[in-house]
């Protein structure tokens, strides 16, 4: 058995910044922590778990996906563990289990909630709650039954991702009149509450983010739309399919199929109404080219298309066919500009969309990720498509370029 002196030394090596200490020193059994990016909650969680393991036999840490856990252990736990003699701790990588002074910490991914059910813990930590509580099964079938049977301390923390279950739990934690939640406590912090980050760095990051993303990621606000990318999509649906009308100008966006993806062609008129949409895959290129060429000629539309990779020779083919088209090469930066331009057009209701369920669903589930260094990326959720979104974004960029008188379009 480790001697008490070693335990004291281990405890003294764990520290918190003031806002973290406010959370972990609070006596509430259930704590709901709503925070901005880079607040330092994950590091605080790691330190708190190690400190609690000196006296708490079993702890559960739930995170987004199982494959992230090794990276978290290496980044947040090893700096403390490496200063403690190895006979006092063991990391079992395959089981995702840390033993520390005879106590056990189990790491589990929310992508496999069935691996959590049926166990009991003294402390439960939910990280990235805005993401993992999108699936209410995790809470209702795994975590909540534990809270009834074992009465554990629970930490529920993360950055908001729309008004999902995380928002509802945060709201309950603020209700001091409900006797069911009197041992709950709500905490709210922005990115600025981390004293170890230069405020100028946060200012620079905030200035580079779209308003909706800035509200969620920096100021930790719960927004109405879960994705935080394309908000209020339903209010701009109402355009009708229309053949070309003499005297109107048209612009088109074309996203080409790659592997199992779809080719999507969409067209706006000069008033911002989406008048045409088509989606197809597994068609030979000669047939696709004839279909695209016929539609673009029918509308006399200016076409902006994805010319990245396989799009290069296809772009050349369509140009050779006499179409008024330009290419848009996708890079991280160029895609970001394209998506954020569409975000603005939707929020300001500059465009009106057809009631196409596939397109609407792609817009609603389209998401962003923010790296630890503050780099924002946009994409469809894993396993889903964003072809309709990108075709729409290309058509919108072309529409704005024509309106501004800057066609030819800048090629990135």
LINZIJO-V200342 format. One record per backbone hydrogen bond with DSSP energy under -1.0 kcal/mol. CO is the residue of the C=O (numbers start at 1). NH is the residue of the N-H. E is the energy in kcal/mol with one decimal. If there is no record, write none. Layout:
# LINZIJO-V200342
co->CO nh->NH e->E
co->CO nh->NH e->E
This chain:
# LINZIJO-V200342
co->3 nh->7 e->-1.4
co->4 nh->8 e->-2.4
co->5 nh->9 e->-2.1
co->6 nh->10 e->-2.2
co->7 nh->11 e->-2.4
co->8 nh->12 e->-2.3
co->11 nh->14 e->-1.6
co->17 nh->21 e->-2.5
co->18 nh->22 e->-1.9
co->19 nh->23 e->-1.4
co->20 nh->24 e->-2.5
co->21 nh->25 e->-2.3
co->29 nh->154 e->-2.4
co->30 nh->185 e->-2.0
co->31 nh->156 e->-3.2
co->32 nh->187 e->-2.7
co->33 nh->158 e->-2.1
co->34 nh->189 e->-2.6
co->36 nh->39 e->-1.3
co->40 nh->44 e->-2.0
co->41 nh->45 e->-3.2
co->42 nh->46 e->-2.4
co->43 nh->47 e->-2.4
co->44 nh->48 e->-2.7
co->45 nh->49 e->-3.0
co->46 nh->50 e->-2.1
co->47 nh->51 e->-2.3
co->48 nh->52 e->-3.0
co->49 nh->53 e->-2.1
co->51 nh->54 e->-1.2
co->52 nh->55 e->-2.1
co->52 nh->56 e->-2.6
co->57 nh->104 e->-3.0
co->58 nh->122 e->-1.6
co->58 nh->123 e->-1.2
co->59 nh->106 e->-2.8
co->60 nh->125 e->-3.2
co->61 nh->108 e->-2.6
co->62 nh->127 e->-2.7
co->63 nh->110 e->-3.0
co->65 nh->68 e->-1.7
co->66 nh->69 e->-1.2
co->68 nh->72 e->-1.8
co->69 nh->73 e->-2.7
co->70 nh->74 e->-2.3
co->71 nh->75 e->-2.4
co->72 nh->76 e->-3.0
co->73 nh->77 e->-1.4
co->73 nh->78 e->-2.3
co->77 nh->80 e->-1.2
co->77 nh->81 e->-2.6
co->78 nh->82 e->-3.2
co->80 nh->83 e->-1.5
co->81 nh->84 e->-2.1
co->85 nh->88 e->-2.2
co->86 nh->89 e->-1.2
co->88 nh->101 e->-3.0
co->90 nh->99 e->-3.1
co->92 nh->96 e->-1.3
co->92 nh->97 e->-1.8
co->96 nh->107 e->-2.7
co->97 nh->92 e->-3.2
co->98 nh->105 e->-2.8
co->99 nh->90 e->-2.4
co->100 nh->103 e->-2.0
co->103 nh->100 e->-2.6
co->104 nh->59 e->-2.2
co->105 nh->98 e->-2.8
co->106 nh->61 e->-3.0
co->108 nh->63 e->-2.4
co->109 nh->112 e->-1.8
co->112 nh->115 e->-1.9
co->113 nh->116 e->-1.8
co->113 nh->117 e->-1.0
co->116 nh->119 e->-1.1
co->122 nh->153 e->-2.3
co->123 nh->60 e->-2.5
co->124 nh->155 e->-2.7
co->125 nh->62 e->-3.0
co->126 nh->157 e->-2.3
co->128 nh->131 e->-1.4
co->128 nh->132 e->-2.5
co->129 nh->133 e->-1.9
co->131 nh->134 e->-1.6
co->135 nh->138 e->-1.2
co->136 nh->140 e->-2.8
co->137 nh->141 e->-2.7
co->138 nh->142 e->-1.0
co->138 nh->143 e->-2.1
co->139 nh->144 e->-3.3
co->143 nh->147 e->-1.8
co->144 nh->148 e->-1.4
co->145 nh->149 e->-2.3
co->146 nh->150 e->-3.0
co->153 nh->124 e->-2.7
co->154 nh->31 e->-2.7
co->155 nh->126 e->-3.3
co->156 nh->33 e->-3.0
co->157 nh->129 e->-2.4
co->158 nh->35 e->-2.0
co->162 nh->164 e->-1.7
co->164 nh->168 e->-1.8
co->165 nh->169 e->-2.7
co->166 nh->170 e->-2.3
co->167 nh->171 e->-2.3
co->168 nh->172 e->-2.2
co->169 nh->173 e->-2.1
co->172 nh->175 e->-1.6
co->174 nh->176 e->-1.2
co->178 nh->181 e->-1.8
co->181 nh->184 e->-1.5
co->183 nh->29 e->-1.2
co->183 nh->30 e->-2.2
co->185 nh->32 e->-2.8
co->187 nh->34 e->-2.8
co->190 nh->193 e->-1.7
co->191 nh->194 e->-1.3
co->194 nh->197 e->-1.4
co->198 nh->202 e->-1.4
co->199 nh->203 e->-2.6
co->200 nh->204 e->-2.2
co->201 nh->205 e->-2.1
co->202 nh->206 e->-3.2
co->203 nh->207 e->-2.3
co->206 nh->209 e->-1.3
co->210 nh->214 e->-2.9
co->211 nh->215 e->-2.4
co->212 nh->216 e->-1.9
co->213 nh->217 e->-3.2
co->214 nh->218 e->-1.9
co->214 nh->219 e->-1.6
co->215 nh->221 e->-2.2
co->217 nh->37 e->-3.8
co->218 nh->191 e->-2.5
co->233 nh->236 e->-1.8
co->234 nh->237 e->-1.2
co->236 nh->353 e->-3.1
co->245 nh->248 e->-2.1
co->249 nh->270 e->-1.2
co->250 nh->302 e->-2.0
co->251 nh->268 e->-2.9
co->252 nh->304 e->-2.5
co->253 nh->266 e->-2.3
co->254 nh->306 e->-2.2
co->255 nh->264 e->-2.4
co->258 nh->261 e->-2.3
co->263 nh->280 e->-2.4
co->264 nh->255 e->-2.4
co->265 nh->278 e->-2.1
co->266 nh->253 e->-2.6
co->267 nh->275 e->-2.4
co->267 nh->276 e->-1.3
co->268 nh->251 e->-2.1
co->269 nh->272 e->-1.9
co->272 nh->352 e->-2.5
co->273 nh->269 e->-2.3
co->275 nh->242 e->-1.8
co->276 nh->267 e->-2.1
co->278 nh->265 e->-2.4
co->280 nh->263 e->-3.1
co->284 nh->288 e->-2.2
co->285 nh->289 e->-3.1
co->286 nh->290 e->-1.8
co->287 nh->291 e->-2.3
co->288 nh->292 e->-2.9
co->289 nh->293 e->-2.8
co->290 nh->294 e->-2.5
co->291 nh->295 e->-2.1
co->292 nh->296 e->-2.7
co->293 nh->297 e->-2.4
co->294 nh->298 e->-2.1
co->295 nh->299 e->-2.0
co->296 nh->301 e->-1.9
co->302 nh->252 e->-3.3
co->303 nh->326 e->-2.3
co->304 nh->254 e->-1.9
co->305 nh->328 e->-2.5
co->308 nh->311 e->-2.4
co->309 nh->312 e->-1.7
co->311 nh->315 e->-3.0
co->312 nh->316 e->-2.1
co->313 nh->317 e->-2.1
co->314 nh->318 e->-2.4
co->315 nh->319 e->-2.3
co->316 nh->320 e->-2.5
co->317 nh->321 e->-1.3
co->318 nh->323 e->-1.9
co->319 nh->322 e->-1.9
co->323 nh->325 e->-1.4
co->324 nh->303 e->-2.8
co->326 nh->305 e->-2.2
co->328 nh->307 e->-1.7
co->331 nh->335 e->-2.3
co->332 nh->336 e->-1.8
co->333 nh->337 e->-2.1
co->334 nh->338 e->-2.0
co->335 nh->339 e->-2.8
co->336 nh->340 e->-2.5
co->337 nh->341 e->-1.7
co->338 nh->342 e->-1.6
co->339 nh->343 e->-2.4
co->340 nh->344 e->-1.9
co->341 nh->345 e->-2.0
co->342 nh->346 e->-2.3
co->343 nh->347 e->-2.7
co->344 nh->348 e->-2.4
co->345 nh->350 e->-2.8
co->346 nh->349 e->-1.1
co->352 nh->274 e->-2.8
co->353 nh->238 e->-2.9
co->353 nh->239 e->-2.2
co->354 nh->356 e->-1.9
co->356 nh->360 e->-2.7
co->357 nh->361 e->-2.6
co->358 nh->362 e->-2.2
co->359 nh->363 e->-2.1
co->360 nh->364 e->-2.1
co->361 nh->365 e->-2.1
co->362 nh->366 e->-1.2
co->367 nh->379 e->-2.4
co->369 nh->377 e->-2.5
co->371 nh->374 e->-2.4
co->375 nh->371 e->-2.7
co->377 nh->369 e->-2.3
co->379 nh->367 e->-2.5
co->381 nh->384 e->-2.3
co->386 nh->390 e->-2.5
co->387 nh->391 e->-2.4
co->388 nh->392 e->-2.1
co->389 nh->393 e->-2.6
co->390 nh->394 e->-2.4
co->391 nh->395 e->-2.4
co->392 nh->396 e->-2.5
co->393 nh->397 e->-2.4
co->394 nh->398 e->-2.4
co->395 nh->399 e->-2.5
co->396 nh->400 e->-2.6
co->397 nh->401 e->-2.3
co->398 nh->402 e->-2.5
co->399 nh->403 e->-2.4
co->400 nh->404 e->-2.2
co->401 nh->406 e->-2.9
